Amino acid sequence: MVRKKMNFYSEEFKNQAVKEFSLSNESLKTVAQKFGISHFTLHDWVYHRGKSSKRKKMSILATSNSLVVEKEDLSPSELKALVLKLEKDLSLEKMRSESLSKMIEIAEREFKISIRKKSGAKQSLK
């Protein structure tokens, strides 16, 4: 059995990695690679900071790419960065929604089929 060497990281380093993950739009694996650590290690750090009530650090609940952050624990510059990130995400989602709607309109026109569900319409039996 091969045993790996245990690495010890400072709290400052851990907090920096968790903060980078929480404020960026990058995956856990990508951020872990940036910091030269295993994505399992970063996952543990993110999880424990969300569970710890003793530490006054960012409380993060990571579910796929969405985040819940306790705003009292963030500095004004971190809040500003978070707002900018959320505004950017919202803008991208609006563009995505408009694009999908336009694609449906074009497909309905080109193929002469109804794609959008009509409210109150009966579903066909199979």
Secondary structure, 3 states (H helix, E strand, C coil): CCCCCCCCCCHHHHHHHHHHHHHCCCCHHHHHHHHCCCHHHHHHHHHHHHHCCCCCCCCECCECCECCECHHHCCHHHHHHHHHHHHHHHHHHHHHHHHHHHHHHHHHHHHCCCCCCCCCCCCCCC
